[in-house]
Amino acid sequence: MDILKQQKTDFKEIIYEKANWVARITINRPQVYNSYSTNALEELAQAFRQAAFDDEVAVIVYTGAGDKAFCTGGDVKEYQERYTRTPHDYWKYMRLFGAYIESIVNTGKPVIARLNGMAVGGGNESNLACDLAIIAEHAWVGQVGTGVGSVAAGGGTQWLPITVGDRRARYMLMTNRRIPAYQALEWGLVNEVAPSIKKDGEFITHATPEQISKAQKGADGYSIDLSRLDEMVEALAQELVDKFAECTRFTKEQTNFWKNFSWHQTIGAARDWLSTHYTSWEPLEGMTAFVEKRPARYRMLRERAAQGRSSEFIWGAYEKTCSSCGAKALPEDFTHCGACGAELIGNHPGGK
């Protein structure tokens, strides 16, 4: 097979379509709000590379299945089940994630983010990796890293400051607040807002949060309709088709200067820090709370640190020794030896 002319369509977690000079790449995991799994990252990178190499593709549209989510970043359940248990594997995961993000940035062709629903965490980082974005009015964008035990260092910390400005970037990254569609437009996170709320079959604009909520539930005559979003995305795509290919490619490369600079200066450190951080309590607590659908115990960890106890290790520092069997590096909060079951006398190193 000629890798430069590959036309793969039998992906498992994404959909790849091509027509009228436009390739459309869709994350097809609506059951988990289009979060990407480890395997999906590999498929996405392959799809973007395929579209980049295909001379029958002038523009790429990136979106998610359904109307609830564009993409919500990494699959937190997978993180909690896999990477908090083998943190060294998260370094490998971040290599795949980096290759995926770079496959968008380095397509040499315009990539339009069709924001059909919320773009959260790595989903907003994916949006930032694209060149242009059109958001459905009911959708919103945001970052969640500091709330789930991670850091949005896969594009968020690098690109939000150069997209929305320093203070707004810190606001998004530190508070994790939702940025609704028209605010996202005002801040420069998207280029256009498409009407997506209907009342009794007619589009309304500048819908209230209550109207959006009713539309998402299909209540009181309200509904979600993405037809205007599709019309606007198609119109923008065809406008871009009618430009010179090589001039567009170099325009993208030149415009990517600050994006590439901030990315390559920081992503290596981010990859290593995140894989190391996955050995600590913060991601375990944050992601377990997310999976269990309960509030994370942020203040409990702060209180442990304030008390001089470990906020990194769930059972305390590895500092006790069992006087019965000689087992070492037992957590300071253990009252009995995990190896032989003997009682550990005392609360200081050595179990004495």
LUMTOR-314321 format. One record per atom (N, C-alpha, C): residue number from 0; z, y, x; atom name. Coordinates in steps of 0.05 Angstrom, whole numbers. Atoms other than C-alpha are relative to their C-alpha. Layout:
% residues N
     k       pz       py       px    a
   NUM        Z        Y        X   CA
...
This chain:
% residues 352
     k       pz       py       px    a
     0        0      -24       17    N
     0        0        0        0   CA
     0        0       25       17    C
     1        1      -26      -14    N
     1      -18       70       24   CA
     1       22       17      -10    C
     2      -24      -15        9    N
     2       48      107       21   CA
     2       -7       29       -8    C
     3        8      -28        6    N
     3       11      174       18   CA
     3      -12        1      -28    C
     4       13        0       26    N
     4      -23      152      -47   CA
     4       15      -18      -20    C
     5      -15       17       17    N
     5       32      111      -79   CA
     5        3       13      -28    C
     6       -3       -9       27    N
     6       35      116     -155   CA
     6       19      -18      -15    C
     7      -21       17       12    N
     7      100       82     -175   CA
     7       10       12      -26    C
     8      -11       -9       26    N
     8      122       87     -247   CA
     8       22      -18      -11    C
     9      -19       19       11    N
     9      167       27     -256   CA
     9       28        4       11    C
    10      -27       -6       -8    N
    10      232       62     -239   CA
    10       20      -11      -21    C
    11      -21       11       19    N
    11      297       36     -270   CA
    11       17       22      -13    C
    12      -19      -20       10    N
    12      339       99     -278   CA
    12      -12       28       -3    C
    13       14      -25        4    N
    13      288      154     -280   CA
    13      -27       -6      -13    C
    14       27        2       12    N
    14      221      166     -315   CA
    14      -19       18       16    C
    15       20      -16      -15    N
    15      159      190     -277   CA
    15      -25        0      -16    C
    16       24       -3       16    N
    16      101      218     -316   CA
    16      -18       21       14    C
    17       18      -19      -12    N
    17       39      256     -295   CA
    17      -23        6      -19    C
    18       22       -8       17    N
    18      -12      296     -336   CA
    18       -6       29        5    C
    19        9      -28        0    N
    19      -53      360     -332   CA
    19       12       15       24    C
    20       -9      -12      -25    N
    20      -33      375     -259   CA
    20       31        2        3    C
    21      -30       -3        0    N
    21       42      368     -275   CA
    21       12      -28        1    C
    22      -17       24        0    N
    22       90      312     -255   CA
    22       26        7      -13    C
    23      -25       -4       14    N
    23      151      305     -298   CA
    23       19      -22        9    C
    24      -20       19      -10    N
    24      213      271     -268   CA
    24       25        4      -18    C
    25      -22       -1       19    N
    25      268      254     -317   CA
    25       22      -19        8    C
    26      -22       18       -3    N
    26      337      227     -303   CA
    26        5      -14      -27    C
    27       -1       14       25    N
    27      342      173     -356   CA
    27       26      -16       -2    C
    28      -27       12        3    N
    28      417      160     -361   CA
    28       16       16      -20    C
    29      -14      -17       20    N
    29      436      196     -425   CA
    29       27      -11       -8    C
    30      -25       12        8    N
    30      493      147     -438   CA
    30       23       10       18    C
    31      -20      -12      -18    N
    31      530      180     -379   CA
    31       -8       28        6    C
    32        7      -28       -2    N
    32      504      250     -390   CA
    32      -18        6       24    C
    33       20       -2      -22    N
    33      448      239     -339   CA
    33       13        6       27    C
    34      -11        1      -27    N
    34      496      233     -281   CA
    34      -17      -19       17    C
    35       16       18      -17    N
    35      462      201     -222   CA
    35       18      -20       14    C
    36      -13       21      -15    N
    36      484      135     -193   CA
    36      -11        0       29    C
    37       10        3      -27    N
    37      475      116     -120   CA
    37      -29       -9        0    C
    38       27       10        1    N
    38      412       78     -138   CA
    38      -19       21      -11    C
    39       17      -21       12    N
    39      385      136     -180   CA
    39       -8       21       21    C
    40        7      -19      -21    N
    40      389      182     -119   CA
    40      -24       -9       16    C
    41       22       11      -16    N
    41      342      136      -81   CA
    41      -26        2      -16    C
    42       24       -2       17    N
    42      294      134     -140   CA
    42      -10       28       -3    C
    43        7      -28        2    N
    43      295      209     -148   CA
    43      -14       10       25    C
    44       12       -8      -25    N
    44      280      221      -75   CA
    44      -28      -11        3    C
    45       26       13       -1    N
    45      222      172      -79   CA
    45      -20       14      -19    C
    46       17      -13       19    N
    46      195      205     -141   CA
    46       -9       28        8    C
    47        8      -26      -10    N
    47      196      275     -112   CA
    47      -19       -1       23    C
    48       18        4      -22    N
    48      163      251      -49   CA
    48      -28       -8      -10    C
    49       26        8       12    N
    49      109      217      -90   CA
    49      -15       23      -12    C
    50       12      -23       12    N
    50       96      280     -129   CA
    50       -9       20       21    C
    51        7      -18      -21    N
    51       95      321      -65   CA
    51      -26       -9       14    C
    52       24       10      -15    N
    52       41      276      -34   CA
    52      -24       -3      -18    C
    53       22        5       19    N
    53       -2      270      -97   CA
    53      -16       26       -4    C
    54       17      -24        3    N
    54      -61      319      -96   CA
    54       -8        5      -29    C
    55        5       -4       28    N
    55      -67      310     -171   CA
    55       24       14      -14    C
    56      -24      -14       10    N
    56        1      344     -179   CA
    56        2       27       13    C
    57       -3      -27      -10    N
    57        7      419     -172   CA
    57       28       11       -5    C
    58      -26       -9        8    N
    58       75      430     -206   CA
    58       17      -23       -8    C
    59      -18       21        7    N
    59      136      387     -216   CA
    59       21       11      -20    C
    60      -21       -8       19    N
    60      182      392     -277   CA
    60       22      -21        2    C
    61      -24       17       -3    N
    61      252      363     -269   CA
    61       18        4      -23    C
    62      -17       -2       24    N
    62      295      347     -329   CA
    62       17      -25       -4    C
    63      -16       23        7    N
    63      343      299     -362   CA
    63       -8      -10      -28    C
    64        6       12       26    N
    64      336      253     -422   CA
    64       19       11      -22    C
    65      -16       -9       22    N
    65      360      277     -490   CA
    65        4       30       -1    C
    66       -5      -28        2    N
    66      389      344     -508   CA
    66       29        8        7    C
    67      -28       -6       -7    N
    67      461      339     -484   CA
    67        4        9       29    C
    68       -5       -6      -29    N
    68      454      342     -408   CA
    68      -26        0       15    C
    69       20        1      -21    N
    69      404      361     -355   CA
    69        8      -20       21    C
    70      -12       18      -20    N
    70      448      328     -303   CA
    70       28        9        4    C
    71      -29       -7       -4    N
    71      523      325     -293   CA
    71        9      -10       28    C
    72       -8        7      -27    N
    72      521      306     -219   CA
    72        5      -29        4    C
    73       -6       28       -7    N
    73      548      243     -189   CA
    73       16      -14      -22    C
    74      -14       16       20    N
    74      574      187     -233   CA
    74       30       -3        8    C
    75      -28        0       -8    N
    75      649      199     -229   CA
    75       13      -27       -3    C
    76      -11       27        3    N
    76      665      130     -254   CA
    76       -8      -17       24    C
    77        8       15      -24    N
    77      625      101     -196   CA
    77       16       10       24    C
    78      -16      -12      -21    N
    78      661      149     -149   CA
    78       28      -13        0    C
    79      -28       10        2    N
    79      729      126     -175   CA
    79        2      -29        6    C
    80       -1       29       -4    N
    80      712       52     -174   CA
    80       -8       -8       29    C
    81       12        9      -25    N
    81      675       51     -108   CA
    81       10       17       24    C
    82       -4      -16      -25    N
    82      684      110      -61   CA
    82       28        8        6    C
    83      -28       -5       -6    N
    83      758      123      -69   CA
    83       12      -25       13    C
    84       -9       25      -12    N
    84      766       50      -47   CA
    84      -12       -5       28    C
    85       13        2      -26    N
    85      717       51       11   CA
    85      -12       27        8    C
    86       10      -27       -5    N
    86      713      124       32   CA
    86      -21        2       21    C
    87       20       -2      -21    N
    87      671      109       93   CA
    87      -28       -4      -12    C
    88       26        3       14    N
    88      615       89       44   CA
    88       -9       27      -12    C
    89        8      -26       11    N
    89      616      160       16   CA
    89      -17       16       19    C
    90       17      -13      -20    N
    90      586      184       81   CA
    90      -29      -10       -4    C
    91       27       11        5    N
    91      527      137       66   CA
    91      -11       12      -25    C
    92        9      -12       25    N
    92      524      163       -5   CA
    92      -10       28        5    C
    93        7      -28       -4    N
    93      521      235       20   CA
    93      -27        1       16    C
    94       26        0      -13    N
    94      462      216       65   CA
    94      -22       -3      -21    C
    95       20        3       22    N
    95      425      192        2   CA
    95       -2       25      -17    C
    96        0      -24       16    N
    96      446      254      -36   CA
    96      -15       22       15    C
    97       13      -21      -16    N
    97      423      300       20   CA
    97      -31       -5        0    C
    98       28        6        1    N
    98      356      264       22   CA
    98      -13        7      -27    C
    99        9       -7       27    N
    99      349      273      -53   CA
    99       -3       31       -3    C
   100        2      -29        2    N
   100      364      348      -51   CA
   100      -23       11       17    C
   101       21       -9      -18    N
   101      318      358        8   CA
   101      -28       -8      -10    C
   102       26        8       12    N
   102      263      320      -29   CA
   102      -10       20      -20    C
   103        8      -22       19    N
   103      264      376      -81   CA
   103       -8       25       16    C
   104        5      -25      -15    N
   104      268      433      -31   CA
   104      -26       -2       16    C
   105       23        3      -19    N
   105      212      403       13   CA
   105      -25      -11      -14    C
   106       24       10       13    N
   106      161      384      -40   CA
   106      -25       15        8    C
   107       24      -16       -5    N
   107      115      440      -19   CA
   107      -14        9      -25    C
   108       11       -7       26    N
   108      102      451      -93   CA
   108       22       12      -17    C
   109      -21      -12       18    N
   109      138      492     -147   CA
   109       14      -22      -17    C
   110      -16       18       17    N
   110      194      453     -181   CA
   110       14       17      -21    C
   111      -12      -14       23    N
   111      215      477     -250   CA
   111       23      -17      -11    C
   112      -22       14       13    N
   112      284      456     -275   CA
   112       -2        6      -30    C
   113        0       -2       30    N
   113      278      443     -350   CA
   113       28       -7       -8    C
   114      -28        4        6    N
   114      351      452     -369   CA
   114        4       -5      -30    C
   115       -1        8       28    N
   115      353      413     -434   CA
   115       29       -3      -10    C
   116      -28        2        7    N
   116      429      410     -434   CA
   116       17        9       24    C
   117      -18      -10      -21    N
   117      489      423     -389   CA
   117       -9       -9       28    C
   118        6        6      -28    N
   118      477      427     -314   CA
   118       26        5       15    C
   119      -28       -1       -9    N
   119      545      411     -284   CA
   119        3      -13       27    C
   120       -5       12      -26    N
   120      569      398     -213   CA
   120      -25       -3       16    C
   121       24        5      -14    N
   121      514      365     -175   CA
   121      -25        5      -17    C
   122       23       -8       17    N
   122      470      379     -235   CA
   122       -8       29        4    C
   123        7      -28       -6    N
   123      475      453     -222   CA
   123      -10        3       29    C
   124       11        0      -27    N
   124      464      440     -148   CA
   124      -29       -9        0    C
   125       28        9        3    N
   125      401      403     -169   CA
   125      -17       23      -11    C
   126       13      -24       11    N
   126      382      464     -210   CA
   126       -6       20       22    C
   127        3      -20      -22    N
   127      393      509     -149   CA
   127      -21       -9       20    C
   128       20       10      -19    N
   128      349      464     -107   CA
   128      -29        5      -10    C
   129       26       -6       12    N
   129      291      477     -155   CA
   129       -8       29        5    C
   130       10      -27       -4    N
   130      248      539     -150   CA
   130        4       18      -23    C
   131       -1      -16       25    N
   131      250      562     -222   CA
   131       15      -16      -21    C
   132      -15       14       21    N
   132      290      545     -284   CA
   132       -2       14      -27    C
   133       -1      -10       28    N
   133      285      552     -359   CA
   133       22      -17      -14    C
   134      -23       13       12    N
   134      348      536     -398   CA
   134       -2        2      -31    C
   135       -2        0       29    N
   135      355      516     -471   CA
   135       25       16       -7    C
   136      -22      -18        7    N
   136      401      565     -507   CA
   136       27      -14       -3    C
   137      -26       14        4    N
   137      454      512     -523   CA
   137       12      -10       25    C
   138       -9       11      -25    N
   138      459      491     -451   CA
   138       18       19       16    C
   139      -16      -17      -18    N
   139      506      517     -397   CA
   139        1      -12       28    C
   140       -2       10      -28    N
   140      517      511     -322   CA
   140       29        4       10    C
   141      -27       -3      -11    N
   141      580      503     -281   CA
   141        4      -19       23    C
   142       -9       17      -22    N
   142      615      471     -222   CA
   142       27      -11       -7    C
   143      -25       14        8    N
   143      673      422     -227   CA
   143       15      -11       24    C
   144      -11       14      -23    N
   144      690      401     -156   CA
   144       30        3        4    C
   145      -29       -4       -5    N
   145      759      432     -148   CA
   145       17      -11      -22    C
   146      -15       11       22    N
   146      779      403     -215   CA
   146        1      -31        0    C
   147        1       30        0    N
   147      761      330     -199   CA
   147        6      -11       28    C
   148       -7       10      -27    N
   148      782      326     -126   CA
   148      -22        0       20    C
   149       22       -1      -19    N
   149      718      345      -91   CA
   149       -7       29        6    C
   150       10      -26       -7    N
   150      680      404      -63   CA
   150      -30        1       -5    C
   151       29       -2        6    N
   151      612      428      -87   CA
   151      -16        9       24    C
   152       12       -7      -25    N
   152      585      427      -17   CA
   152      -27      -13        3    C
   153       27       11        0    N
   153      519      395      -36   CA
   153      -20       19      -11    C
   154       18      -21       10    N
   154      485      461      -52   CA
   154       16       22      -13    C
   155      -16      -21       14    N
   155      539      498      -91   CA
   155       11       21       18    C
   156      -13      -19      -18    N
   156      579      529      -35   CA
   156      -21       14       18    C
   157       21      -12      -17    N
   157      514      541        4   CA
   157      -17       20      -15    C
   158       21      -15       13    N
   158      468      569      -49   CA
   158        9       19      -23    C
   159       -9      -19       20    N
   159      510      602     -103   CA
   159        4       28       11    C
   160       -3      -27      -10    N
   160      529      660      -58   CA
   160      -26       16        4    C
   161       25      -14       -4    N
   161      456      676      -43   CA
   161      -16        1      -26    C
   162       13       -1       26    N
   162      437      665     -116   CA
   162       13       20      -19    C
   163      -14      -17       19    N
   163      491      700     -156   CA
   163       18       21       13    C
   164      -18      -18      -14    N
   164      530      738     -103   CA
   164       27      -13        6    C
   165      -24       13      -10    N
   165      595      723      -67   CA
   165       22       -3      -21    C
   166      -23        1       19    N
   166      646      741     -121   CA
   166       -6      -19      -23    C
   167        7       18       22    N
   167      609      705     -177   CA
   167       -1      -29        9    C
   168        0       28      -11    N
   168      599      644     -132   CA
   168       29      -10        1    C
   169      -28        9       -2    N
   169      674      641     -118   CA
   169       12       -5      -28    C
   170       -9        3       27    N
   170      688      650     -192   CA
   170       -8      -27      -12    C
   171       10       25       10    N
   171      644      591     -210   CA
   171       13      -24       14    C
   172      -10       23      -16    N
   172      668      546     -154   CA
   172       29       -5       -2    C
   173      -29        3        0    N
   173      742      560     -159   CA
   173       12       -4      -28    C
   174      -11        2       27    N
   174      753      566     -234   CA
   174      -13      -23      -16    C
   175       14       20       14    N
   175      701      515     -257   CA
   175       -7        8      -29    C
   176        7       -9       27    N
   176      687      557     -319   CA
   176      -29       -4       -6    C
   177       27        4       10    N
   177      625      546     -361   CA
   177      -15       27        0    C
   178       17      -23        1    N
   178      568      596     -353   CA
   178      -21       -5      -21    C
   179       20        5       21    N
   179      529      599     -419   CA
   179      -28       11        7    C
   180       28       -4       -7    N
   180      454      607     -421   CA
   180       -7       29        6    C
   181        8      -28       -5    N
   181      447      683     -428   CA
   181       15       12       24    C
   182      -15       -9      -24    N
   182      501      695     -376   CA
   182      -14      -11       25    C
   183       14       13      -22    N
   183      464      646     -330   CA
   183      -26       16        6    C
   184       24      -16       -4    N
   184      401      688     -341   CA
   184        7       27       14    C
   185       -9      -26      -12    N
   185      438      753     -325   CA
   185        8       -3       29    C
   186      -10        5      -27    N
   186      468      723     -262   CA
   186      -22      -10       19    C
   187       22       10      -18    N
   187      401      696     -236   CA
   187        0      -30        4    C
   188        0       30       -3    N
   188      417      622     -244   CA
   188      -24      -12      -13    C
   189       24       10       13    N
   189      356      614     -289   CA
   189      -19       23       -4    C
   190       20      -21        3    N
   190      292      652     -303   CA
   190       -6        8      -29    C
   191        5       -5       28    N
   191      285      645     -378   CA
   191       19      -16      -17    C
   192      -15       14       20    N
   192      324      624     -440   CA
   192      -18       -7      -23    C
   193       17        9       23    N
   193      289      582     -493   CA
   193       18       -4      -24    C
   194      -14        5       25    N
   194      313      584     -565   CA
   194        1      -31       -5    C
   195       -3       29        5    N
   195      341      515     -582   CA
   195       17       -6      -25    C
   196      -17        4       23    N
   196      385      526     -643   CA
   196      -15        7      -25    C
   197       13       -5       26    N
   197      357      519     -713   CA
   197       21        0      -22    C
   198      -16       -1       25    N
   198      389      537     -779   CA
   198      -19       -3      -23    C
   199       18        6       22    N
   199      355      506     -839   CA
   199      -29        1        8    C
   200       27        3       -9    N
   200      293      492     -798   CA
   200      -12       24       14    C
   201       10      -25      -13    N
   201      286      563     -768   CA
   201       17        5       25    C
   202      -14       -6      -25    N
   202      302      582     -696   CA
   202       17       26       -3    C
   203      -16      -24       -2    N
   203      358      632     -685   CA
   203        5        5       30    C
   204       -5       -6      -28    N
   204      372      668     -620   CA
   204       27       13        3    C
   205      -28      -10       -6    N
   205      437      690     -587   CA
   205       20      -13      -19    C
   206      -18       15       17    N
   206      473      636     -625   CA
   206       29        2       10    C
   207      -28       -2       -7    N
   207      549      640     -626   CA
   207        9      -28        9    C
   208      -11       26       -8    N
   208      591      585     -594   CA
   208        4      -19      -24    C
   209       -4       17       24    N
   209      608      561     -665   CA
   209      -26      -11      -10    C
   210       26        9        9    N
   210      535      557     -684   CA
   210      -11      -22       19    C
   211        9       21      -19    N
   211      519      518     -620   CA
   211       15      -26       -5    C
   212      -16       24        6    N
   212      576      470     -635   CA
   212      -10      -14      -25    C
   213       10       13       25    N
   213      551      458     -706   CA
   213      -28      -13        5    C
   214       26       11       -5    N
   214      480      447     -680   CA
   214        2      -26       16    C
   215       -4       24      -15    N
   215      505      396     -630   CA
   215       11      -23      -16    C
   216      -11       21       19    N
   216      540      359     -687   CA
   216      -19       -5      -23    C
   217       18        2       22    N
   217      482      368     -735   CA
   217       13        7      -27    C
   218      -16       -8       24    N
   218      528      403     -785   CA
   218      -10       25      -13    C
   219        5      -24       16    N
   219      517      454     -840   CA
   219      -29       11        4    C
   220       28       -8       -3    N
   220      441      456     -831   CA
   220       -8        9       27    C
   221        7       -7      -28    N
   221      444      469     -756   CA
   221      -10      -24       15    C
   222       11       22      -16    N
   222      405      427     -706   CA
   222       -9       10       27    C
   223       12       -6      -26    N
   223      380      425     -634   CA
   223      -29       -7       -1    C
   224       29        5       -1    N
   224      305      431     -624   CA
   224      -10       10       27    C
   225        9       -7      -27    N
   225      274      431     -554   CA
   225      -30        6        1    C
   226       29       -5        0    N
   226      202      446     -575   CA
   226       -7       27       14    C
   227        5      -26      -13    N
   227      206      519     -553   CA
   227        4       -3       31    C
   228       -4        4      -29    N
   228      235      497     -486   CA
   228      -24      -13       12    C
   229       24       14      -11    N
   229      176      450     -476   CA
   229      -24       19        1    C
   230       22      -19        0    N
   230      127      505     -495   CA
   230        2       19       24    C
   231       -4      -20      -22    N
   231      157      554     -445   CA
   231       -3      -13       27    C
   232        3       14      -26    N
   232      161      502     -389   CA
   232      -29       -6        5    C
   233       29        6       -4    N
   233       89      481     -400   CA
   233      -16       25        7    C
   234       14      -25       -6    N
   234       66      553     -401   CA
   234        4       10       29    C
   235       -6       -8      -27    N
   235      101      569     -336   CA
   235      -14      -19       20    C
   236       13       19      -18    N
   236       75      505     -304   CA
   236      -30        5        3    C
   237       29       -5       -1    N
   237        3      520     -323   CA
   237       -6       26       14    C
   238        3      -25      -15    N
   238       11      591     -297   CA
   238        0       -5       30    C
   239       -3        6      -28    N
   239       32      562     -230   CA
   239      -24      -17       10    C
   240       24       15       -7    N
   240      -27      513     -230   CA
   240      -22       18        9    C
   241       21      -18       -6    N
   241      -73      572     -229   CA
   241        7       20       23    C
   242       -5      -15      -25    N
   242      -51      595     -160   CA
   242      -10      -18       23    C
   243        9       16      -22    N
   243      -76      573      -92   CA
   243       22      -18       11    C
   244      -20       20       -7    N
   244      -41      509      -69   CA
   244       13        6       27    C
   245      -11       -3      -26    N
   245      -33      524        5   CA
   245       16       26        2    C
   246      -15      -25        0    N
   246      -11      596       -7   CA
   246       27       -4      -14    C
   247      -24        5       14    N
   247       40      571      -57   CA
   247       20      -16       17    C
   248      -17       17      -17    N
   248       66      518       -9   CA
   248       14       17       22    C
   249      -12      -16      -21    N
   249       77      569       47   CA
   249       18       21      -11    C
   250      -18      -18       13    N
   250      107      619       -1   CA
   250       27      -13       -5    C
   251      -25       15        5    N
   251      158      566      -20   CA
   251       15       -4       26    C
   252      -13        5      -25    N
   252      172      549       52   CA
   252       13       25       11    C
   253      -11      -25      -10    N
   253      182      622       72   CA
   253       24        9      -17    C
   254      -21       -9       18    N
   254      225      637       11   CA
   254       25      -18        3    C
   255      -22       19       -5    N
   255      268      576       29   CA
   255       16        6       24    C
   256      -13       -4      -26    N
   256      291      608       94   CA
   256       30        0       -2    C
   257      -29       -2        2    N
   257      362      627       72   CA
   257       12      -26      -12    C
   258       -9       25       12    N
   258      368      564       30   CA
   258        2      -21       22    C
   259        0       20      -21    N
   259      349      520       89   CA
   259       21        6       21    C
   260      -19       -8      -21    N
   260      392      560      138   CA
   260       28       -8       -8    C
   261      -27        6        9    N
   261      456      554       97   CA
   261        4      -30       -4    C
   262       -2       29        4    N
   262      442      481       80   CA
   262        4      -15       26    C
   263       -1       16      -25    N
   263      429      455      150   CA
   263       23        8       18    C
   264      -24       -8      -15    N
   264      487      495      179   CA
   264       25      -13       -9    C
   265      -25        9       12    N
   265      537      462      133   CA
   265        0      -29      -11    C
   266        0       26       15    N
   266      514      396      102   CA
   266       12      -22       17    C
   267      -11       21      -17    N
   267      532      353      162   CA
   267       31        0        0    C
   268      -29       -2        2    N
   268      604      379      163   CA
   268       10       -8      -27    C
   269       -8        7       27    N
   269      608      372       88   CA
   269        0      -30       -4    C
   270        2       29        3    N
   270      585      300       91   CA
   270       24      -14       13    C
   271      -22       13      -14    N
   271      638      282      142   CA
   271       27        7      -13    C
   272      -25       -8       13    N
   272      694      322      109   CA
   272        4      -15      -26    C
   273       -3       13       26    N
   273      681      293       40   CA
   273        7      -30        3    C
   274       -5       29       -4    N
   274      680      221       66   CA
   274       29       -4       10    C
   275      -27        1       -9    N
   275      746      234      101   CA
   275       20        7      -22    C
   276      -18       -9       22    N
   276      777      270       41   CA
   276        3      -22      -21    C
   277       -2       21       20    N
   277      762      209       -2   CA
   277       22      -20        6    C
   278      -23       17       -6    N
   278      819      174       34   CA
   278       26       11      -11    C
   279      -24      -14        9    N
   279      869      223        3   CA
   279        4       -2      -30    C
   280       -9        3       27    N
   280      905      229      -63   CA
   280      -16       18      -20    C
   281       13      -18       18    N
   281      866      288      -91   CA
   281      -24      -12      -15    C
   282       23       12       15    N
   282      800      252     -107   CA
   282        9      -24      -17    C
   283      -10       23       16    N
   283      838      190     -130   CA
   283       12       10      -26    C
   284      -12      -11       24    N
   284      879      231     -179   CA
   284      -20       13      -18    C
   285       19      -15       17    N
   285      823      276     -202   CA
   285      -20      -17      -14    C
   286       20       17       12    N
   286      772      222     -214   CA
   286       11      -21      -18    C
   287      -14       19       18    N
   287      821      173     -244   CA
   287        7       14      -26    C
   288       -6      -15       24    N
   288      843      227     -292   CA
   288      -25        4      -17    C
   289       25       -3       14    N
   289      771      240     -310   CA
   289       -8      -25      -15    C
   290        8       26       12    N
   290      757      166     -323   CA
   290       20       -7      -23    C
   291      -21        6       21    N
   291      823      159     -363   CA
   291        1       21      -22    C
   292        1      -21       19    N
   292      808      223     -401   CA
   292       27       13       -5    C
   293      -26      -14        1    N
   293      874      256     -385   CA
   293        0       23       19    C
   294       -2      -23      -19    N
   294      894      321     -350   CA
   294        7      -10       28    C
   295       -8        6      -28    N
   295      897      316     -274   CA
   295       27       13        6    C
   296      -26      -10       -6    N
   296      966      326     -245   CA
   296       -1       18       25    C
   297        3      -18      -23    N
   297      950      385     -200   CA
   297       27        9       11    C
   298      -26      -12       -9    N
   298     1020      414     -198   CA
   298       18      -21       12    C
   299      -16       21      -12    N
   299     1052      347     -183   CA
   299       -6       -2       30    C
   300        7        1      -28    N
   300     1014      345     -117   CA
   300       10       24       15    C
   301      -11      -25      -13    N
   301     1033      417     -102   CA
   301       30       -2        4    C
   302      -29        2       -2    N
   302     1106      402     -117   CA
   302        8      -19       22    C
   303       -7       19      -22    N
   303     1107      342      -70   CA
   303       -3       14       27    C
   304        3      -14      -25    N
   304     1080      385      -14   CA
   304       22       21        4    C
   305      -21      -20       -2    N
   305     1130      440      -29   CA
   305       27      -12        6    C
   306      -25       14       -5    N
   306     1186      388      -26   CA
   306        0      -13       28    C
   307        2       12      -26    N
   307     1163      366       43   CA
   307       -8      -29        0    C
   308        9       27        3    N
   308     1136      301       17   CA
   308      -31       -1        3    C
   309       29        2       -4    N
   309     1065      274       26   CA
   309      -14        5      -27    C
   310       18       -4       23    N
   310     1013      301      -22   CA
   310      -27      -12        6    C
   311       25       14       -8    N
   311      959      261       14   CA
   311        1      -30       -7    C
   312       -2       29        4    N
   312      985      190        5   CA
   312       18       -6      -24    C
   313      -13        4       26    N
   313     1006      164      -63   CA
   313       28      -11        2    C
   314      -27       11       -3    N
   314     1067      125      -38   CA
   314       13       12       25    C
   315      -12      -13      -22    N
   315     1083      173       19   CA
   315      -12       -8       27    C
   316       10        5      -27    N
   316     1071      173       94   CA
   316        6      -29        9    C
   317       -3       28       -9    N
   317     1063      105      129   CA
   317       20        0       24    C
   318      -19       -4      -22    N
   318     1128      108      168   CA
   318       24      -19        0    C
   319      -23       19        0    N
   319     1176       51      150   CA
   319       -7      -26       13    C
   320        2       27      -11    N
   320     1187      -15      185   CA
   320       20      -18      -13    C
   321      -18       20       12    N
   321     1216      -77      153   CA
   321       17      -14       21    C
   322      -18       13      -20    N
   322     1277     -102      191   CA
   322        1      -30       -3    C
   323        0       29        5    N
   323     1268     -171      160   CA
   323      -24      -14       13    C
   324       24       13      -10    N
   324     1196     -188      177   CA
   324      -15       15       22    C
   325       13      -16      -21    N
   325     1177     -131      224   CA
   325      -25       14       -9    C
   326       24      -14        9    N
   326     1120     -105      180   CA
   326        3       30        4    C
   327       -1      -28       -7    N
   327     1103      -34      201   CA
   327      -18       17      -17    C
   328       17      -19       14    N
   328     1071       28      172   CA
   328        2       -4      -31    C
   329       -4        1       29    N
   329     1101       17      103   CA
   329        5       28      -11    C
   330       -4      -27       11    N
   330     1099       78       57   CA
   330       29        8       -4    C
   331      -28      -10        1    N
   331     1161      121       57   CA
   331       13       -3      -27    C
   332      -12        2       27    N
   332     1171      115      -19   CA
   332        5      -29       -8    C
   333       -5       29        6    N
   333     1172       38      -16   CA
   333       30       -5        2    C
   334      -28        9       -1    N
   334     1241        9      -32   CA
   334        2      -29       10    C
   335        1       28       -9    N
   335     1220      -62      -15   CA
   335      -25       -5       16    C
   336       22        6      -17    N
   336     1174      -91       37   CA
   336      -23      -13      -16    C
   337       23       11       14    N
   337     1104     -105       12   CA
   337       -9      -26       11    C
   338        8       25      -12    N
   338     1097     -164       59   CA
   338       19      -23       -7    C
   339      -20       22        5    N
   339     1162     -204       50   CA
   339       18        5      -24    C
   340      -16       -7       24    N
   340     1196     -168       -9   CA
   340       28        8        6    C
   341      -27       -7       -7    N
   341     1259     -152       30   CA
   341        6       30       -7    C
   342       -7      -27        6    N
   342     1296      -89       11   CA
   342       -1       17       26    C
   343        2      -19      -23    N
   343     1282      -29       57   CA
   343       24       18       -1    C
   344      -25      -16        0    N
   344     1348        4       75   CA
   344       -6       27       13    C
   345        4      -27      -11    N
   345     1346       79       85   CA
   345      -26       12       -8    C
   346       24      -15        8    N
   346     1294      132       73   CA
   346      -14       13       23    C
   347       12      -13      -23    N
   347     1273      149      143   CA
   347      -16      -20       16    C
   348       17       19      -16    N
   348     1224      119      194   CA
   348       16      -23       11    C
   349      -13       24      -11    N
   349     1240       49      216   CA
   349       16      -15      -21    C
   350      -14       13       21    N
   350     1274       32      150   CA
   350       29       -5        6    C
   351      -28        4       -9    N
   351     1343       39      182   CA
   351       19       19      -15    C
